[in-house]
Structures are given as structure tokens and as C-alpha cells.
Amino acid sequence: MARRKPLPAALEVTVEDLDADLCGMGEVQQGETTRQVRLRNALPGEQVVARMLKRRRGIWYGNAAVPEASAPQRREAACEVFPRCGGCALQHMSGEVQLSHKERQLAAFLEAEAVVPAAWRPAITGPQFGYRRKARLGVRMVGEQVFVGFRESFASRVVDMQSCPALDPRLSALIVPLRDMLVLLSVSRVVPQIEVAAGDLRVAVVIRHLQPLTADDEQILLAFAGRTGADVYTQSGGYETVQPLPGKEAHLLSYGLPEFGLDLEFSAVEFTQVNMHINRALVRHASSGLKGCRRVADLFCGLGNFSSVLARRGARVWGIEASEAAIARADANARRNGIQNRVTFAVGDLYGEEAAELPVPDDLDGLLLDPPRSGAGPHLASWLKPSIRKIAYVSCNPATFATDARVLQDAGFSLAEVGVFDMFPQTTHVETLGVFVRS
């Protein structure tokens, strides 16, 4: 088998356009072969020098240096390790330019499905930095030095970083102390990752280790917890092995939705929205989209983020989620907030065959959908009971949102309004809320 030629160290590229991931698109000539390239930190019209890092299906990927002649929409990145760090992709674009591209991307997916919104909601924005309350950080040991941070763009290496402007400042401040602590552990070479999470009042650190901790390791971790004030947990296998340090109690994190008088608890490894400013706006607008609905099913309900708000606003809610742990947490949150008589939660695989028939009343008048990236799944049409008048659909993937919007349209629902919520500034993530009404 012929050996692959190594990628060139640097190439000069004229950036022609942006792709769906907002990478700069261009072409380079290699002998008689024309290569497509995709570049981070590159904008249309710029002439850049780029370092190639990866090839996939004949396309070369890499990072561009800031050019001498910049495009008008370029701004200075806020982070010294951008674009090498894969945690952010768009720091070279202003927030307004980022949102404009995301809205156009969503519009293109809807147009491809022949779905025409009656109205576009202005994009909802929040803090551009310091917003991220959860992250999974990689760990790498080189010689006697430990790196803690996000993975590099188009690579698996861990970035040598001292802080992260995208993280909640309380989490960013843990990066250097984590590095200093990890190098002391006997298992430092077999710690592949660390999860960090922040609630309104507490922060937590979950350290994944592939070999058992020694008694000395546990004392080092206890000292780290004492210095930083973080709740420290260890994880020797799957999430079922997460446990507090010896002699310590497990503490739940929590976040408030003060507009609705709610406070929801979660563990450090349970799913929550990472951007609390945008989450508060999202639950407000999604519940307002179902205004007047009295009997609502919340599908893919998680720990009750939307169910709790709908119940607080007077609806009777049925929540369904595949995770038993999430449903247990949703039940506990309902009791904690005194709304247990208005919500009923059940475990159910909404992609499974049995999900064509939901354990909900036949006279629902509202539906809230918040599925994973794969969309609502094969049973969406069967969930559309004749009594349903409105649907609020929260999506993290504009492609599957658009295909599901076509299913809803074919079933007699029109897209009354749609808009982008800036859940992950500086990244290509597109969070969408669409409100559908029965035509």
C-alpha cells in the first residue's frame, strides 16, 4: 500500500466563502490536483497562510494565521490559544456576524424542506464570554508536566492553557490549580479527562482515573478541595462509579429560574444547559409559545427544565425521558418546588417502538419537544393528537429541526415563529426555538 504523503506545513489560500461549520473555504493546487481546504480563523476575501492539520475524504483542514489584510468583519480574538484550541471556532467574528451566519444556516435548512416561517424572532443573545457552566476537559502528561484543557482543533492533543474566557470564571480559575494538583498524583498518567460543572452557588470537579487511587492520592484531592472550595468527585468507570472523596458528602448543584420562583437541582454529571442566561430566556419564550395550553406533554424532558416552568404557569404537564436518573431528578425537583401535583414524569425511550403510543391523556392541547441532535425521531407524526393546538420545539440541530418541521407542516401545523438563541457564543452550535400552531 502506498504511503500517504504528509500534509504541507503551510499553504497560502484565498478564502472564497464559509461552509456550514463557518470554516473558510478555498482551493490549493498541488501539481495537477486541486485540493479543497477548510480553515478556522479565516473569512471570505482574505489571503491567509494556513497550517494544515487533518485530511478527511480528500479535504484538508487547518488553522489560518491572522492575515495582514483582514476582512471588515474580523475582530481580535479574546483568547491567546485561539484558533489552536478546539473549544471555540468563531472568536475572529463579532457576535453579530456569528448570529447572522447561524440565522442564514437555519433559513437554508427550512427552505430546503419548503417550510416558510410566518415570523422570525430576533436572535436572543447574552454574555459572549464567561457563560459556560459545564465542560469536559482533556488531560495530557508530557514528561513531568500536566496539561488540562480542551482538545486542539482537528487533533486529539490537549491545549496548553492557563485559563479559558468561555468558561464561567469560577471554572476557568480551576485550570492551573488542577494542573498543579494532578502532577502530584500517582495516577496522573492515567487521568484522561476531568468534568467541571457550576451551579448558582457551588462548583464541582469529577476526576476520571483508570487506575485505583492510593491513600496519598485521596489526601492530595482532599487538600485541593479545601484550597479551592470545589466539590471533588472521583470516577473509576462509568457514571455509576462517581463518588465523593472519603469522609465527604455528595452535594447537588442547583440553578434558579427566579422569574418563575423555581430552583432546580442536578448532579455534576447530569445534563443541563450550559448557558444559564440563555436558558432562562429559552424557558420563558418556550412556555410563552404554549400560552393558553392547559394540558402539555414535555418530551425529552430531562430533569424538568421546561416542565417545571409550564407547571408553574398553570399547565398540567406530563414529562417523558429515557434516563431513569433524569426522571428521578425531575420528580425530586417537582417536590422541591411544590408542583408535584401538576406534573407526572415517566421513563420512556422516545425512539423505541413502544413510543408510538405515549402514556399521556388523549386531550392534550400542547406539546413541548427538546430532543437531542438526532431530532424527534420516527414517531413524531403519531404524537400529534387532534386536540393539540400548539407545539414549542427547542432544537440544537437546525438540520433535524427543519426535517421535523416538514413533518409537522405535513400534519397540519404551520411554523408561526422561529428564532436563534445564542446558547454557545464563539462556536458553530445553533440553538433554535420554533412555535407551531395547527393551521
C-alpha positions in Angstrom: 0.0 0.0 0.0 1.3 3.4 -1.0 2.1 5.7 2.0 0.1 8.8 2.3 2.1 12.0 1.6 2.4 14.2 4.7 0.3 17.3 4.8 2.1 20.5 3.9 3.3 22.6 6.8 1.8 25.8 5.4 -0.2 26.9 2.4 -1.3 30.2 1.0 -5.1 30.2 0.5 -7.6 32.6 -0.9 -10.8 32.3 1.2 -13.8 32.2 -1.1 -16.7 31.5 1.3 -17.8 29.9 4.6 -19.0 26.4 4.9 -21.8 25.1 7.2 -19.4 25.0 10.1 -18.3 28.6 9.3 -14.8 27.5 8.3 -13.2 29.4 5.5 -13.4 27.6 2.1 -10.7 27.7 -0.6 -8.7 25.6 -3.0 -5.0 25.0 -3.5 -3.2 23.4 -6.4 -0.8 20.5 -5.8 0.7 19.6 -9.0 -2.2 18.5 -11.2 -4.5 18.1 -8.2 -6.9 20.7 -6.9 -7.4 20.3 -3.1 -10.4 21.7 -1.2 -9.4 23.3 2.1 -11.4 24.3 5.2 -9.8 26.7 7.6 -10.6 28.1 11.1 -9.8 31.7 11.7 -10.4 32.6 8.0 -13.0 34.9 6.4 -14.2 35.4 2.9 -11.9 37.6 0.8 -8.8 37.1 2.9 -5.5 35.8 1.7 -4.2 33.7 4.6 -1.3 31.4 5.4 -2.7 28.2 6.9 -1.2 25.3 8.7 -2.8 22.0 7.5 -3.7 19.6 10.4 -6.0 16.9 9.1 -7.4 15.3 5.9 -10.8 13.8 5.6 -12.5 12.5 2.4 -10.0 14.4 0.3 -10.5 17.7 2.1 -7.7 19.3 4.0 -8.4 21.1 7.3 -6.3 23.6 9.2 -5.9 26.8 11.1 -5.1 30.2 9.4 -2.9 32.9 10.8 -4.3 36.4 11.1 -3.7 38.0 7.7 -2.1 41.3 7.1 -5.2 42.5 5.2 -8.2 41.5 7.2 -11.8 41.3 6.2 -14.1 44.0 7.6 -15.9 41.6 9.8 -12.8 40.3 11.6 -12.2 41.1 15.2 -9.3 40.3 17.5 -9.7 37.0 19.4 -10.1 37.2 23.1 -8.1 34.1 23.8 -4.4 33.6 23.2 -4.7 30.0 22.2 -7.4 30.6 19.5 -7.7 29.0 16.9 -5.4 26.2 18.1 -7.9 25.4 20.9 -11.0 23.4 19.6 -13.2 24.8 22.3 -14.1 27.9 20.2 -14.3 28.3 16.5 -15.5 31.8 15.8 -13.7 34.2 18.1 -12.4 36.0 15.0 -16.1 37.1 14.2 -18.2 39.6 16.0 -21.2 38.3 17.8 -23.5 40.0 15.3 -21.7 38.3 12.3 -21.9 34.9 14.1 -25.6 35.2 14.6 -26.2 36.4 11.1 -24.5 33.3 9.7 -26.4 31.0 12.1 -29.7 32.5 11.1 -28.9 32.1 7.4 -28.0 28.5 8.0 -31.3 27.8 9.7 -33.2 29.6 7.0 -31.4 27.5 4.3 -32.4 24.2 6.0 -36.0 25.3 6.3 -36.1 26.4 2.7 -34.7 23.0 1.6 -37.8 21.5 3.4 -40.2 24.0 1.9 -41.1 25.3 5.4 -41.7 29.1 5.5 -41.9 30.7 8.9 -44.7 33.3 9.4 -42.3 35.4 11.5 -38.6 35.4 12.5 -37.9 36.2 16.2 -34.9 38.5 16.7 -32.0 36.4 17.9 -31.7 36.2 21.7 -28.2 36.9 23.0 -26.3 37.1 26.3 -22.8 37.3 27.6 -20.2 36.5 24.9 -17.7 35.1 27.4 -17.7 33.6 30.8 -21.0 31.8 30.1 -20.1 28.2 30.0 -21.1 26.3 33.2 -20.2 22.8 32.2 -17.2 21.3 30.3 -15.3 18.1 29.8 -11.6 18.9 29.9 -8.9 16.7 28.5 -5.7 15.8 30.5 -2.3 15.1 29.0 1.0 14.5 30.7 4.2 15.3 28.8 7.3 14.5 30.7 6.6 15.8 34.2 4.2 18.5 33.0 0.4 18.1 33.0 -1.9 19.9 30.6 -5.6 20.5 31.4 -7.9 22.0 28.8 -9.8 21.5 25.6 -8.6 19.4 22.7 -6.8 21.1 19.8 -8.6 21.9 16.6 -8.6 18.9 14.2 -6.4 16.9 16.7 -6.7 15.0 19.9 -3.8 16.8 21.8 -4.7 18.8 24.8 -4.1 22.6 24.6 -1.6 24.1 26.9 -3.8 26.7 28.5 -3.8 28.7 31.7 -7.4 29.9 31.6 -10.5 29.9 29.4 -12.5 33.0 28.7 -15.5 31.0 27.6 -15.8 29.2 30.9 -17.6 30.5 34.0 -14.8 32.4 35.7 -15.1 30.0 38.7 -14.3 27.1 36.4 -11.6 28.9 34.5 -9.8 29.6 37.8 -9.5 25.9 38.4 -7.4 25.1 35.4 -4.0 26.0 36.9 -4.7 24.5 40.4 -5.8 21.3 38.7 -2.6 21.1 36.8 -0.6 21.7 39.9 -2.5 19.1 41.8 -2.6 16.4 39.1 1.2 16.3 38.8 1.4 15.1 42.4 -1.0 12.1 41.9 0.4 8.6 41.5 -2.2 8.1 38.7 -1.6 11.3 36.9 -0.6 9.5 33.7 -4.0 7.6 33.6 -6.3 10.5 34.2 -7.8 11.1 30.7 -10.4 13.7 31.5 -12.0 16.0 34.1 -15.5 17.3 34.1 -16.2 20.6 35.7 -19.7 22.0 36.5 -21.0 25.1 38.2 -24.4 25.8 39.8 -25.5 29.1 41.1 -23.7 28.6 44.4 -21.3 25.6 44.1 -18.8 24.2 41.7 -17.9 20.6 41.2 -14.9 18.6 39.7 -15.2 15.0 38.6 -11.8 13.3 38.0 -11.8 10.2 35.8 -9.0 7.8 36.7 -8.1 4.5 35.0 -6.2 3.0 38.0 -7.2 2.9 41.7 -6.3 5.9 43.8 -3.8 5.5 46.7 -4.4 6.9 50.2 -1.9 9.6 49.4 -3.8 10.5 46.2 -7.0 10.9 48.2 -5.3 13.2 50.6 -4.0 15.3 47.7 -7.5 15.6 46.4 -8.9 16.5 49.8 -6.3 19.3 50.1 -7.2 20.5 46.6 -10.9 20.6 47.6 -10.0 22.6 50.7 -7.9 25.1 48.8 -10.4 25.7 46.0 -13.8 25.2 47.7 -14.8 22.8 44.9 -16.8 19.6 45.5 -14.4 16.9 44.2 -15.6 13.5 43.0 -13.8 10.5 41.6 -14.9 8.3 38.7 -13.2 4.9 38.1 -15.6 3.7 35.4 -19.0 4.8 34.1 -21.1 7.5 35.7 -22.4 5.0 38.2 -19.0 5.0 39.8 -18.9 8.7 40.5 -18.4 9.2 44.3 -17.3 11.9 46.7 -13.9 11.8 48.4 -13.6 9.7 51.6 -15.3 11.5 54.5 -17.1 13.9 52.2 -20.8 14.1 51.4 -22.2 14.4 47.8 -23.7 17.8 47.2 -26.1 18.6 44.4 -25.6 21.7 42.3 -28.6 23.9 41.5 -29.7 26.7 39.3 -32.6 29.2 39.8 -35.3 30.3 37.4 -36.2 33.4 39.6 -38.8 34.7 37.1 -40.9 31.6 38.0 -39.8 31.1 41.6 -38.0 27.8 40.8 -34.8 26.3 41.9 -33.7 23.0 40.2 -31.1 20.6 41.5 -28.7 18.5 39.4 -25.6 16.4 39.8 -22.3 17.3 38.3 -22.7 14.7 35.5 -26.3 15.2 34.7 -27.3 17.2 31.6 -28.2 20.8 32.0 -28.0 23.8 29.6 -24.5 25.3 29.9 -25.5 28.9 29.4 -27.8 30.0 32.3 -28.6 33.4 30.9 -29.9 31.9 27.6 -31.6 29.0 29.4 -33.7 31.5 31.4 -34.7 33.3 28.2 -35.4 30.0 26.4 -37.7 28.6 29.1 -39.6 32.0 29.2 -40.1 32.1 25.4 -40.9 28.4 25.0 -43.5 28.5 27.7 -45.0 31.7 26.3 -45.2 29.9 23.0 -47.6 27.5 24.6 -49.7 30.2 26.3 -53.3 29.1 26.8 -52.4 25.4 26.7 -53.6 23.7 29.8 -52.5 20.0 29.2 -49.0 19.7 27.9 -46.6 16.8 27.1 -42.9 17.6 27.6 -41.0 15.1 25.5 -37.3 14.6 26.2 -37.9 16.4 29.5 -34.6 15.8 31.2 -34.7 16.9 34.9 -37.7 19.1 34.3 -36.2 22.4 33.0 -39.3 23.2 30.9 -41.9 21.0 32.7 -41.4 23.0 35.9 -41.9 26.3 34.2 -45.0 25.1 32.4 -46.5 23.8 35.6 -45.7 27.0 37.4 -47.5 28.9 34.7 -50.6 26.8 35.4 -50.5 23.9 32.9 -50.9 20.2 33.8 -47.7 18.6 32.4 -46.6 15.0 31.5 -42.9 14.6 31.1 -41.1 11.7 29.4 -37.4 11.0 29.2 -35.3 7.8 28.5 -33.0 8.3 31.5 -34.2 6.8 34.8 -31.8 9.1 36.7 -33.1 12.2 35.0 -36.8 11.2 35.7 -35.9 10.6 39.4 -34.3 14.1 39.5 -37.3 15.6 37.8 -39.6 14.1 40.4 -37.4 15.4 43.2 -37.3 18.9 41.6 -41.1 18.9 41.4 -41.4 18.1 45.1 -38.7 20.6 46.0 -40.7 23.3 44.2 -44.1 22.3 45.4 -45.5 21.5 41.9 -45.7 17.7 42.2 -49.5 17.8 41.8 -49.2 19.4 38.4 -46.5 17.2 36.8 -46.3 13.5 36.1 -42.9 12.1 34.9 -42.3 8.7 33.2 -39.3 6.8 31.8 -39.7 6.1 28.1 -37.4 5.6 25.1 -39.0 8.0 22.7 -37.1 6.4 19.8 -38.3 2.9 20.6 -41.2 1.0 19.0 -43.4 1.4 22.0 -43.1 5.3 21.9 -45.7 5.4 19.1 -48.2 5.4 21.9 -47.4 7.8 24.7 -48.6 7.4 28.3 -50.3 10.7 28.2 -54.0 11.8 28.0 -55.8 12.0 24.7 -56.9 15.6 25.3 -53.5 17.3 25.3 -53.6 20.8 23.8 -49.9 21.5 23.8 -46.6 19.7 23.1 -43.0 20.7 24.0 -40.1 19.0 22.2 -36.5 19.3 23.3 -34.8 16.3 21.5 -31.1 15.6 21.1 -29.3 16.4 17.9 -30.9 13.4 16.1 -34.3 15.1 16.3 -37.7 14.0 17.5 -37.4 10.6 15.9 -39.6 8.3 13.8 -42.8 8.6 15.9 -43.3 12.4 15.7 -46.4 12.2 13.5 -48.1 9.7 15.7 -47.8 12.1 18.7 -49.8 14.8 17.1 -53.2 14.1 18.7 -56.1 16.1 17.1 -56.5 18.1 20.3 -53.0 19.6 20.1 -53.1 23.2 19.1 -49.6 24.4 19.7 -46.1 23.0 19.7 -42.9 24.5 21.1 -39.8 22.8 19.6 -36.4 23.5 21.1 -33.6 22.2 18.9 -29.8 22.0 19.0 -29.5 21.0 15.3 -31.0 23.1 12.5 -30.9 20.2 10.1 -33.1 17.9 12.1 -35.3 20.8 13.2 -36.0 21.5 9.6 -36.9 17.9 8.7 -39.1 17.7 11.7 -40.7 21.0 10.8 -41.7 19.5 7.5 -43.3 16.5 9.3 -45.3 19.0 11.4 -46.3 21.0 8.4 -47.5 17.9 6.6 -49.6 17.1 9.6 -51.3 20.5 9.5 -49.1 22.7 11.7 -47.6 26.0 10.5 -44.4 27.5 11.8 -45.8 30.6 13.4 -42.4 31.9 14.6 -38.8 30.8 14.8 -35.6 32.3 16.1 -32.0 31.5 17.2 -30.8 31.6 20.8 -27.1 32.2 21.3 -26.5 29.3 23.7 -22.9 28.8 22.7 -21.3 32.0 21.5 -17.9 31.6 19.7 -19.0 28.2 18.4 -20.9 26.9 15.4 -23.7 25.5 17.7 -27.2 26.7 16.6 -29.9 26.6 19.3 -33.4 27.2 17.8 -36.9 27.7 19.2 -39.9 27.2 16.8 -43.5 27.6 17.7 -46.0 25.7 15.6 -49.8 26.2 15.5 -52.4 24.0 14.0 -53.5 25.6 10.7 
